Amino acid sequence: MYGFIKVLSTCLITGAIGLELWTLKATLTDSWIASIPEPVFWLERFAIAIHLLEGGVAAAYAPSRNKPALRYGTYTFFVGTVGLLELFKHTVETP
């Protein structure tokens, strides 16, 4: 189940970044912006902000779990909460 969530989250967050960049470009060049409902923009901005927060938390805690901070923070930014769940998953090592 996590695999589907990872793929979906990566696609949606990439789309949100693309939408934000398109809006920024259109605003800076005084170009036409499609009539996308305003709540869509607020939803994608909220999602990007939350994913940035999750990526920051993952980057801060990754070294304590013997994982590279920048790489794991970026991974968690794209997959979201699943990345944090994987980072903080408690595993019991068997002898």
C-alpha positions in Angstrom: 0.0 0.0 0.0 2.9 2.4 0.8 4.1 2.0 -2.8 0.9 3.4 -4.3 1.0 6.3 -1.8 4.6 7.1 -2.7 3.9 7.2 -6.4 0.8 9.2 -6.0 2.4 11.7 -3.6 5.4 12.1 -5.8 3.2 12.8 -8.8 1.0 15.3 -7.0 3.8 17.2 -5.3 5.6 17.5 -8.6 2.4 18.7 -10.2 2.0 21.3 -7.4 5.5 22.6 -8.0 4.8 22.8 -11.7 1.6 24.7 -11.1 3.3 27.1 -8.8 6.2 27.7 -11.3 3.7 28.2 -14.1 1.7 30.7 -12.0 4.9 32.5 -11.1 6.1 32.7 -14.7 2.7 33.9 -15.9 2.6 36.6 -13.2 6.1 37.8 -13.9 5.6 38.0 -17.7 2.0 39.3 -17.5 0.8 36.3 -19.4 -2.6 34.6 -19.4 -3.4 32.4 -16.4 -6.0 29.7 -16.9 -9.1 30.1 -14.8 -8.2 27.6 -12.1 -10.3 27.9 -9.0 -8.5 29.8 -6.2 -8.9 26.9 -3.6 -6.7 24.7 -5.9 -3.8 27.2 -5.5 -4.2 27.3 -1.7 -4.4 23.5 -1.5 -1.2 23.0 -3.5 0.6 25.7 -1.5 -0.5 24.1 1.8 0.7 20.7 0.5 4.1 22.1 -0.5 4.5 23.8 2.9 3.6 20.6 4.8 6.0 18.5 2.6 8.7 21.1 3.2 8.2 20.8 7.0 8.2 17.0 6.8 11.4 17.1 4.7 13.1 19.4 7.2 12.2 17.1 10.1 13.5 14.1 8.2 16.7 15.9 7.3 17.2 16.8 11.0 16.6 13.3 12.3 18.2 11.2 9.5 21.7 11.3 10.8 20.6 9.8 14.1 19.2 6.9 12.0 22.4 6.5 10.0 20.9 8.0 6.8 22.2 10.9 4.7 20.3 14.0 5.7 19.9 15.8 2.4 19.0 12.7 0.5 16.5 11.5 3.0 15.0 15.0 3.5 14.5 15.3 -0.3 13.0 11.8 -0.4 10.6 12.7 2.4 9.6 16.0 0.7 8.4 14.0 -2.3 6.7 11.0 -0.5 5.4 12.9 2.5 4.4 11.3 5.7 5.4 7.8 4.5 9.0 8.9 4.5 8.7 9.9 8.1 7.0 6.7 9.0 9.9 4.8 7.4 12.5 6.9 9.2 10.9 6.4 12.6 9.9 2.8 12.2 11.1 0.8 15.1 12.6 -2.5 14.0 13.7 -5.2 16.4 16.9 -6.8 15.3 17.0 -10.6 15.8 20.3 -12.1 17.0 
